[in-house]
Structures are given as structure tokens and as C-alpha cells.
Amino acid sequence: MAYLRAKTDQKPRPGGQRNIHHLTVNIKKRSKRSTHLKKKNNMNKGMTVGVRAIICLEDGLLMVQHHEAERGKFFVFPGGGVEDGETLFSAIEREVMEETNIKVKADRIVYIREVKYNGQVGLEFYIFCQWISGKVMLGKDPELSNQKQILENAKIISFDELSKLNWFPEELHNRLLIDYKRGFPGPIYLGVSEI
């Protein structure tokens, strides 16, 4: 179970967002029995926590392309779920290595978004990361078999090219370039998204 407490500006900014000044996230571990029951009953009343990396390389952004049966092909920032015992920063560094074969250093949280999906609720943290080493190369999702991989591509996408692609999250379509030019001043709360 995850709990989020944030102190924000009193007045919303244009678009309804508020700057977050202090963020506290507590993740309570489940016992093995409760995890087993959750899987057996396919019910999750808790909150999942995910991370996504914003990595600027060669005047563009590193993104991965997914191909899913329901939503087709689309680009997202590399990332995934936070595992037991991981911090947000260690989780994103691991996820980026798994999906793109590069080593990064997590720097700061720039966006926070709540997500509703199939009756589940989750928190997604977008973390600005610095490239350390490695060449961009498509990796894989270790939780999925080779036949069920959804990752199709890992590449650096220019802002001009990005405007022509199908990519998520939509909440960033009108603000990403502006925030990039400002040096990603976040963290900024993006609101609740239903996907």
C-alpha cells in the first residue's frame, strides 16, 4: 500500500497544476500471504508505484516504443514498476538499463501523475536522469517471455519528430518542450489520468 502526502502551492498554475514543495511517499510491504491472495483473487486495493526516465541526449529525448494488442504502437519514456526494497531512483536506473542498455544517474523528480487503469490506481514519477555510459540499444522486459515482449524500439527522438508520433503521456504534449527549455523546474503534479 502506498501513501502520498504533498505540500503544494495554494493557487493552481495555468492548466490546474500546482508546484510540489515537499513530497512524502510511504510504501507498506505486504506479507507473502496477502500478495498470494491478491494474485489469486486478481484484486489489488493498494497503489502501484511506477517510474519513467526523462533523458536528454543529442538534442532529443530517449524513448522506447511499445506494441500492445489493445493500444497498438506508441512511444513512452523508459521505465516500469518499483520493486520491493528499491528507492524511486534505484528503480529508474535499473529500468533504463533493462530497456535501453545505458547507465544513467537519477537526478530529480520532475513530474508526478496519478493513473487509473482497469480499476487499479497508481503513482507515476517522471525522473530526470543524466547519461553515464553505454550505447542506446533495445533491451527487454525481464518479467515477460521472449514471445510476449512489448518493447519494439529504443531511440533518441528530436522534439520536431516527437510532435509527429503517437506518444504518452498526453499530459506532456503541450508542456514538455517548454519545461525542457526551462531545465525541468518540477516537480509538477500532472493530475489523474485514466488509461
N, C-alpha and C positions, 0 to 999 in steps of 0.2 A: 504494500500500500504506500503511495507517495502523497505527501502533503506539501503544498506550496504556499508560502506566505511572502508577499512582496509589498514593499513600500513604493508608491508611485507618486508622480506629480498630482496635485489636486485637480488641475484642469486638463482635460484631454487636448492633445495636439490635433491639427487638422487630420481628418480621417479617423478620429476616435482613439488613436493610440496614445499611450502615456509612457513617459520615460520611467524606467525602473531604477530606483536608487539603491535598494537593498533587497536581496533575494535569499530566501531560506528554503531548501528542499530537504525533507526528511523522507527516506525510503525505508520502510519497515520490512525486514526479511520475513518470508513465510516459512513455516515449517515444511518439511518434506511431505507430510500428510496433507496439508492444505494445498500444496502445489499439485499433488496427485489428484485430489478431489476436484480441483479446478480443471485439470485436463480431462478427467473422466466425465465431468458434467458439462464441459465446454462453456463454463461460466467464469468470467473474470470481473469481479466487482471492484478490483483495485485499479490503479492508474499505471499505465506503462510509461516508461521514460525513454525517449529516443534522442539521438544527437545527429546533427548534419554539419559538415565542414564547408566553410567558405574559404577557398584557397585561390589567391590571385597569382597567376603565372603567365608570363609572356603577354601582357595586356589583355588577359582574358580570365575566365573562371574555369576551374576544373569541375567537370560534371560527369555523371555516369548515366548511361541510357538503360532504362528498364523496358522489358517487353512482358506485359502481363495479359492474360486472356481477357479479363474484363475491361481494361483501360487501354489496351494497345501499347504503342511505343511512346515513351516520353523521357525527358531528362530530369534529373534531380541532383542535388548536391550529395556527394558520397556520405554514407552514414548508416546507422542502424540502431539497435537496441543496446541499452546499458545492461551489462551482466552483473550478477551478484559480486560484490566486493570492488567494483570499479567506480572510479570517480567519473564525472562527465568528461574531463579532459583525457583521462587514460582510455576511456571508451572510444572517443573520436579518433585518437591516434591509432588505436587498433583497427577500427573500421576502415579508415583511409588506407592503411597498409593492405588489408584484406582485399579491398575493392579496386585499388589503383596501383599498388606496388610502390608507393612512395612513402617516405618517412616524413612526418610533419611534427611540429610542436604547436600544441593548442595554446592560443594567446588570450582570448577573451570571448565572452558570450555577447553576441550582437543582436540576436532576435530570440524571442520566446513565443511559442504558439501552442495553443491547446487544440487537440484533434479528437473528433468523434468519428469512429469507424466501426460499423457492424455492432452497435451497441456498446462499444468499448470507449474509454476515454483515456487520452494520453497527453503527455507534455513533450514537446519537441524543442530542443535547444540548438540554435544555429551558432556555431563557434568559429570565429576567425582563426585560421591556422597559418603558420609560416612553413614553407617548404624547407626541409633539411637536406634530403638526399633521395636519389632514385630517379628512374625514368618512368613516366606515366605508361602503364600497361594494364590491360584489363585483368582483374583478379576474379575471385568468385566468392559466393556466399557459402561459408563452411557449413551452415545449417541445412543447406539444400543439396540434393544429389546432383551429379553432373547432368542428368536428364531434366532436372527441374529448375535449373538456373534461370534467373530472370535478368541478370546483368548481360548486356549485349555490347557495350562500348564504354570506354573511358577516354575523355578527350578534353582539351582546353578549348573553350568556346569564347569567341570575342563577343563584346556587347552588341555589335551590329548583327552578328549571326544569331545571338540569343533571341532577339526580337522576332525572328522568323521561325523559331522552333516551338514545339509543344513541350513546356516545362512547368515544373511545380516547385514551390507553392505559388499559387496565383496571387497571394497577398504581396509578393515581392515584385510583381511585374512592373508596377508603376513607381517603385521606390528604390530598387536595387542599385541602379546607376547613380542616383542622387546620393545614396548612403555611401557607395564606393568612393565617389569624389570627395566626400566629407571624411573619409577614413573610418567608416563604420562606427559612428559615435555611440552605439547602443549601450546597454541592452534596451531593446524596444519590444514591447508586447504587441503581437500581431492579432490578438483576439482568438476566437474559437472558429475552427474550420470543420465542416462535415465533408468527409471524403468517402 
